[in-house]
Amino acid sequence: MGTQEQKAYPIDIASVRGDFPILDRTVGGDIETPGPSPDDTDPLVYLDNAATSQTPTEVVEALTEYYYQYNSNVHRGIHHLSQEASVAYEVAHDRVAEFIGADGREEIIFTKNTTESMNLVAYAWGLSELEPGDTVVLSEMEHHASLVTWQQIAKRTGATVEYIRVDEDGYLDMEHARELIDDSVAMVSVVHISNTLGTVTPVEELADLTHDHGGYIFVDGAQSAPTRPVDVDAMDTDFFAFSGHKMLGPTGIGVLYGKQEILESMEPYLYGGEMIRRVTYEDSTWEDLPWKFEAGTPVIAQAIGLHAAIDYLEDIGMETVQAHEELLAKYAYDRLSAFDDVETYGPPGGDRGGLVAFNLEGVHAHDLSSILNEYGVAIRAGDHCTQPLHDKIGVPASTRASFYIYNTREEIDELVTAVDAARELFA
């Protein structure tokens, strides 16, 4: 990559891409056997980062070191390996707390993913606190992890679920939010960045409004924590959740942040080993935070991998990560919007997170995705776990390209070339 081309990016893109060997592979051959095939001929263009990001060498090495050097269960042994693993696991909590601006490890609970984090709060807090007359306020662009969870908890408790409208440009209707968030509100649960529209929600304003009426706010940060600086204290959110696999980390680890005083007041969501302090045949008492909510053998290796992923991102700088994402999102939005038969969804390219959902007129999203795959372009097609939002905008599915720190304008050009080929095919 030439010097002038490199200067066009806020990130040292050539160096970063060198840390991701998977980006060098080709695709298109045998899919029955995982891994490269002799029949693979198409260079991979990976634009499905909102679903799962790729993993750099540094994170893989951290996982390998754990399994090769100090693989052991935590908090259960006096022996040397257990102590090493316990320290690494606990320090991972500290690293996450620092990363998002929490007060300490007591406010950081490791789960499997954002969905489990949402369910933890819904069951541990919602089932005991919600009652008829209470309102749970969501937005129309919520991921099913939030929408379905609060919908079902409301059915069990008699609470009512209301939805803040999204306007025709993809923005949250804040006037409607002020109408819905009143003294009946118990919980407001909103996505920080929509995984379909790319809309960035004004969570600080929503937090102030919610707290003015005595409610709690839960921010789904699955798309924001990987891509921009997050400060839960400045945001004044009561809960915040995200997943490691969308931010260079391994699969199988999520994070729930909660204000300490709220977490202390909640009963556990799961029961078993490690989350107890004292057990008799008659009753049990619970461990201190965060272990009270981490029953059983926890996600040890995954937490160590997440720690390494955070180190990698912060070496780049989250402001720089955000700038790179916004550059690519605008470029993709502008290029796709130039086609008169391509419909894009959500706010303009300079005012969104790092993804663009779109459709080609007369072509189902799944068919378009299949054609793009023939060009080695990996994107996501479907409703992106936002079925009600797709119903609202009047399409059964959409095609979504999403970008991360290792993506380039040239890869977006490859996407556009493939879309243009599909236009010619279906003309």
C-alpha distance (Angstrom), angle and dihedral (degrees) to the residues before:
residue distance angle dihedral
M1 . . .
G2 3.82 . .
T3 3.78 123.9 .
Q4 3.81 94.5 -112.4
E5 3.80 91.4 48.6
Q6 3.80 91.0 49.1
K7 3.81 92.0 51.0
A8 3.80 88.9 58.6
Y9 3.80 89.6 72.2
P10 3.81 127.6 65.5
I11 3.81 87.7 -142.5
D12 3.82 128.0 64.6
I13 3.78 87.3 -112.4
A14 3.80 97.7 -179.2
S15 3.80 92.3 52.9
V16 3.78 92.9 45.3
R17 3.79 94.1 49.5
G18 3.78 88.8 52.3
D19 3.81 88.7 65.1
F20 3.82 92.3 60.7
P21 3.83 110.6 65.8
I22 3.80 91.8 -180.0
L23 3.81 89.7 69.6
D24 3.81 88.9 67.4
R25 3.79 95.7 58.7
T26 3.76 128.6 99.9
V27 3.80 126.1 -133.2
G28 3.78 140.5 -167.0
G29 3.79 103.1 88.2
D30 3.80 133.4 88.6
I31 3.80 112.2 -8.4
E32 3.80 95.6 -179.8
T33 3.81 91.9 76.3
P34 3.82 113.3 52.1
G35 3.77 116.9 -125.7
P36 3.81 135.1 33.7
S37 3.78 118.0 -21.7
P38 3.83 130.3 -161.6
D39 3.80 86.2 -120.2
D40 3.82 93.3 59.8
T41 3.79 108.2 111.9
D42 3.81 107.7 152.5
P43 3.82 120.3 87.3
L44 3.82 109.2 -121.4
V45 3.80 117.2 -108.6
Y46 3.80 103.2 -172.8
L47 3.81 112.1 -159.1
D48 3.81 101.3 151.6
N49 3.80 98.5 94.0
A50 3.80 96.7 129.1
A51 3.80 86.0 67.1
T52 3.82 98.5 40.5
S53 3.78 131.8 -18.2
Q54 3.78 124.9 -142.8
T55 3.82 122.2 -101.8
P56 3.82 124.1 -118.4
T57 3.77 124.7 -135.2
E58 3.82 91.5 -107.2
V59 3.82 92.2 61.4
V60 3.81 93.1 45.9
E61 3.81 89.0 50.2
A62 3.81 91.4 51.2
L63 3.80 89.9 53.1
T64 3.80 91.6 46.0
E65 3.78 91.8 49.9
Y66 3.80 90.9 52.8
Y67 3.79 93.7 50.4
Y68 3.81 94.5 41.3
Q69 3.80 100.2 40.0
Y70 3.84 114.4 23.7
N71 3.79 109.9 7.6
S72 3.79 105.5 159.8
N73 3.78 142.0 122.8
V74 3.80 117.9 -88.5
H75 3.81 131.1 -120.7
R76 3.81 90.6 6.9
G77 3.74 107.9 84.7
I78 3.77 141.4 54.7
H79 3.78 91.2 -155.8
H80 3.79 122.2 107.0
L81 3.80 100.1 -105.3
S82 3.79 92.8 49.8
Q83 3.77 91.0 51.0
E84 3.81 91.9 49.9
A85 3.80 91.7 48.9
S86 3.81 91.6 46.3
V87 3.79 92.2 52.7
A88 3.81 92.1 48.1
Y89 3.81 91.8 48.1
E90 3.79 93.8 48.7
V91 3.80 93.0 45.2
A92 3.81 88.2 53.8
H93 3.81 87.9 62.2
D94 3.79 89.3 51.8
R95 3.81 91.5 49.5
V96 3.80 92.6 51.6
A97 3.81 91.0 47.3
E98 3.79 89.9 53.3
F99 3.81 91.7 45.9
I100 3.82 94.8 57.4
G101 3.80 99.8 30.9
A102 3.81 98.7 -106.5
D103 3.81 120.6 155.3
G104 3.80 95.3 -116.8
R105 3.79 149.6 -45.4
E106 3.81 90.9 -64.0
E107 3.81 87.9 74.0
I108 3.82 95.9 49.6
I109 3.80 119.7 84.2
F110 3.79 121.0 -179.8
T111 3.80 116.3 -138.4
K112 3.82 134.4 162.7
N113 3.81 95.4 -95.1
T114 3.81 145.4 -35.0
T115 3.80 90.5 -73.2
E116 3.79 92.7 58.5
S117 3.80 90.4 46.5
M118 3.79 89.4 54.9
N119 3.79 91.8 47.8
L120 3.79 91.8 48.1
V121 3.80 91.6 60.0
A122 3.80 94.1 39.2
Y123 3.80 92.7 53.8
A124 3.81 101.5 32.3
W125 3.81 94.7 42.9
G126 3.79 107.1 14.4
L127 3.80 100.4 52.1
S128 3.79 92.6 51.8
E129 3.81 100.0 36.9
L130 3.81 107.5 35.6
E131 3.79 120.0 84.7
P132 3.81 139.8 159.7
G133 3.79 109.8 -58.2
D134 3.80 93.5 34.2
T135 3.79 120.3 114.1
V136 3.78 129.0 -146.1
V137 3.80 110.3 -160.8
L138 3.81 120.7 -155.8
S139 3.80 132.7 164.1
E140 3.78 126.4 -111.0
M141 3.80 89.9 -113.9
E142 3.81 97.9 58.4
H143 3.79 121.0 138.1
H144 3.80 113.8 -117.2
A145 3.81 88.0 -108.4
S146 3.79 87.0 72.2
L147 3.79 103.1 25.8
V148 3.79 99.1 48.2
T149 3.80 93.9 39.8
W150 3.81 96.6 52.9
Q151 3.80 91.6 38.6
Q152 3.80 91.3 57.9
I153 3.81 94.7 41.8
A154 3.81 89.6 51.1
K155 3.80 90.0 53.3
R156 3.79 89.8 54.5
T157 3.79 95.7 46.6
G158 3.80 103.0 35.2
A159 3.79 93.3 -115.9
T160 3.80 121.4 141.4
V161 3.81 125.5 -120.6
E162 3.81 119.0 -146.2
Y163 3.81 128.1 -176.4
I164 3.80 128.0 -141.4
R165 3.78 108.7 -134.3
V166 3.78 123.5 -114.9
D167 3.81 113.2 -142.8
E168 3.81 126.4 -131.5
D169 3.82 91.2 -91.7
G170 3.81 92.6 54.6
Y171 3.80 97.9 -104.7
L172 3.78 125.3 130.9
D173 3.81 111.7 -103.9
M174 3.80 100.1 -123.7
E175 3.81 93.3 -175.4
H176 3.79 87.8 59.5
A177 3.81 89.4 45.8
R178 3.80 89.8 56.7
E179 3.81 89.5 51.4
L180 3.80 94.2 50.9
I181 3.81 99.8 40.5
D182 3.79 101.8 74.8
D183 3.78 136.7 133.0
S184 3.82 91.3 -63.6
V185 3.79 92.5 63.9
A186 3.80 115.7 115.0
M187 3.81 99.9 164.4
V188 3.79 135.8 13.2
S189 3.81 112.2 -165.2
V190 3.79 116.4 -174.4
V191 3.77 138.2 165.1
H192 3.82 113.0 -116.3
I193 3.82 92.9 -148.5
S194 3.79 120.0 12.3
N195 3.78 112.1 -120.0
T196 3.82 89.0 -148.3
L197 3.80 107.2 34.7
G198 3.79 99.8 27.1
T199 3.81 88.0 -131.5
V200 3.80 115.1 160.1
T201 3.80 108.1 -140.1
P202 3.84 119.4 -140.5
V203 3.79 92.1 -121.9
E204 3.82 96.1 166.6
E205 3.80 90.8 57.7
L206 3.80 91.0 45.9
A207 3.81 90.9 49.2
D208 3.81 91.7 53.1
L209 3.80 91.1 47.9
T210 3.80 92.9 47.4
H211 3.79 94.6 48.2
D212 3.81 91.1 47.7
H213 3.81 86.3 63.2
G214 3.81 96.1 42.9
G215 3.80 98.8 -106.3
Y216 3.80 134.8 125.7
I217 3.79 126.4 -116.6
F218 3.81 127.8 -144.8
V219 3.81 117.4 -164.6
D220 3.82 118.5 -158.4
G221 3.81 101.5 -144.4
A222 3.81 98.3 175.6
Q223 3.82 91.0 121.0
S224 3.81 98.9 30.5
A225 3.81 106.4 47.8
P226 3.83 91.9 59.8
T227 3.79 94.8 47.4
R228 3.81 112.7 36.3
P229 3.80 142.7 18.8
V230 3.80 112.1 -72.8
D231 3.80 125.2 -164.0
V232 3.79 111.7 179.0
D233 3.79 91.3 -173.6
A234 3.80 93.5 55.1
M235 3.80 89.3 42.2
D236 3.82 89.0 50.8
T237 3.78 91.1 -146.6
D238 3.80 117.8 161.1
F239 3.81 93.5 -147.8
F240 3.80 132.8 17.3
A241 3.81 128.5 179.0
F242 3.79 137.9 -172.3
S243 3.82 142.0 157.1
G244 3.80 131.0 -116.9
H245 3.80 95.8 -141.9
K246 3.82 92.2 65.6
M247 3.81 92.7 55.0
L248 3.82 105.1 50.3
G249 3.80 93.8 -80.3
P250 3.79 130.9 116.3
T251 3.77 124.5 -82.1
G252 3.78 118.7 -101.3
I253 3.80 100.6 51.5
G254 3.78 129.8 97.8
V255 3.77 132.9 166.7
L256 3.77 130.8 -133.5
Y257 3.78 116.7 -167.5
G258 3.78 116.6 -166.7
K259 3.77 133.0 169.4
Q260 3.79 106.2 -98.2
E261 3.79 97.3 -124.0
I262 3.81 91.2 52.9
L263 3.80 94.3 47.0
E264 3.80 90.2 49.4
S265 3.79 90.5 55.1
M266 3.82 93.5 51.5
E267 3.78 126.3 89.4
P268 3.83 117.9 -126.7
Y269 3.78 119.8 -85.7
L270 3.83 95.6 -151.3
Y271 3.79 127.4 31.7
G272 3.79 130.6 -153.0
G273 3.77 140.6 74.4
E274 3.79 124.5 -0.9
M275 3.81 95.7 19.0
I276 3.81 94.1 74.8
R277 3.78 131.5 84.4
R278 3.81 100.9 -174.1
V279 3.82 130.2 8.1
T280 3.79 128.5 -171.0
Y281 3.79 130.5 166.3
E282 3.79 87.7 -98.8
D283 3.81 104.9 43.3
S284 3.80 148.3 -16.2
T285 3.78 138.9 -136.3
W286 3.79 127.7 -148.5
E287 3.75 135.6 -116.0
D288 3.78 122.9 -114.4
L289 3.79 121.8 -89.1
P290 2.95 132.7 -41.4
W291 3.80 95.2 14.2
K292 3.82 91.8 58.2
F293 3.82 87.4 75.5
E294 3.82 98.3 39.7
A295 3.80 104.3 78.0
G296 3.79 120.8 -179.2
T297 3.78 127.8 1.1
P298 3.81 102.6 -19.0
V299 3.79 132.1 -142.2
I300 3.80 94.5 -79.3
A301 3.80 102.4 158.7
Q302 3.79 91.6 38.5
A303 3.81 91.4 53.1
I304 3.81 90.6 51.5
G305 3.80 89.1 49.4
L306 3.81 91.1 49.3
H307 3.80 89.7 51.9
A308 3.81 89.3 54.7
A309 3.81 91.2 47.2
I310 3.80 91.6 53.2
D311 3.80 90.4 49.2
Y312 3.81 89.2 52.4
L313 3.80 93.6 49.6
E314 3.77 94.2 46.0
D315 3.79 91.1 49.6
I316 3.80 84.8 62.1
G317 3.81 92.9 39.5
M318 3.79 124.2 -118.5
E319 3.81 92.1 -118.7
T320 3.80 87.5 57.4
V321 3.81 91.6 46.9
Q322 3.80 89.2 53.1
A323 3.81 93.1 47.9
H324 3.82 91.2 51.6
E325 3.80 92.3 48.5
E326 3.78 92.9 49.2
L327 3.81 91.7 48.2
L328 3.80 91.7 53.7
A329 3.81 94.4 42.1
K330 3.80 92.1 54.0
Y331 3.80 92.4 45.4
A332 3.82 92.0 50.3
Y333 3.80 93.1 44.2
D334 3.80 92.4 50.1
R335 3.81 94.3 46.6
L336 3.81 94.9 46.6
S337 3.81 92.9 43.1
A338 3.80 89.1 56.4
F339 3.83 88.7 73.7
D340 3.80 109.4 85.2
D341 3.81 90.9 -150.4
V342 3.83 96.0 50.4
E343 3.79 117.1 88.8
T344 3.81 117.5 -158.3
Y345 3.79 123.9 -162.8
G346 3.78 130.5 -140.2
P347 3.80 135.8 18.9
P348 3.82 125.2 -21.2
G349 3.78 119.5 -70.7
G350 3.79 95.5 -99.4
D351 3.80 93.6 52.8
R352 3.79 107.3 52.2
G353 3.77 145.1 73.4
G354 3.79 122.0 -92.6
L355 3.80 101.1 -70.7
V356 3.79 141.0 75.7
A357 3.80 124.3 -156.3
F358 3.80 115.5 -162.4
N359 3.77 146.0 154.2
L360 3.80 133.4 -142.5
E361 3.79 111.5 -133.1
G362 3.78 112.6 -102.4
V363 3.82 94.8 7.2
H364 3.80 123.9 100.3
A365 3.80 113.6 -126.9
H366 3.80 91.8 -118.8
D367 3.80 91.9 54.0
L368 3.79 91.0 48.1
S369 3.80 90.7 49.3
S370 3.79 89.9 51.6
I371 3.80 91.5 53.3
L372 3.81 92.1 47.2
N373 3.78 88.6 51.4
E374 3.81 89.1 59.1
Y375 3.81 86.2 61.9
G376 3.82 92.2 49.4
V377 3.81 92.1 -106.0
A378 3.80 111.7 140.8
I379 3.81 113.4 -156.8
R380 3.81 135.5 145.5
A381 3.81 124.7 -103.8
G382 3.79 127.0 -173.0
D383 3.78 136.3 55.7
H384 3.83 93.4 -49.8
C385 3.82 90.6 -133.9
T386 3.81 89.6 -61.4
Q387 3.80 102.6 103.1
P388 3.83 96.3 151.8
L389 3.82 90.6 50.8
H390 3.81 91.0 51.9
D391 3.80 88.8 49.3
K392 3.79 88.6 52.7
I393 3.81 94.1 52.1
G394 3.79 90.1 43.9
V395 3.80 103.3 -116.8
P396 3.82 129.4 110.0
A397 3.80 93.4 -142.2
S398 3.78 143.4 -10.1
T399 3.77 138.4 -149.4
R400 3.82 114.2 -116.4
A401 3.77 129.3 -161.9
S402 3.80 114.6 -170.5
F403 3.78 128.6 -175.1
Y404 3.78 140.3 -150.6
I405 3.77 143.1 178.1
Y406 3.82 96.0 -66.5
N407 3.81 98.0 48.2
T408 3.80 123.8 104.7
R409 3.79 140.3 -160.8
E410 3.79 87.2 -110.8
E411 3.81 89.8 62.1
I412 3.79 89.8 51.1
D413 3.80 87.5 51.3
E414 3.82 87.6 54.7
L415 3.82 88.7 51.6
V416 3.80 91.3 51.0
T417 3.81 91.8 47.1
A418 3.81 89.7 53.3
V419 3.82 91.7 47.6
D420 3.79 89.4 50.5
A421 3.81 89.6 51.4
A422 3.80 89.0 52.9
R423 3.81 89.6 50.7
E424 3.79 89.9 54.9
L425 3.80 92.2 45.9
F426 3.81 93.7 53.6
A427 3.81 96.7 35.9
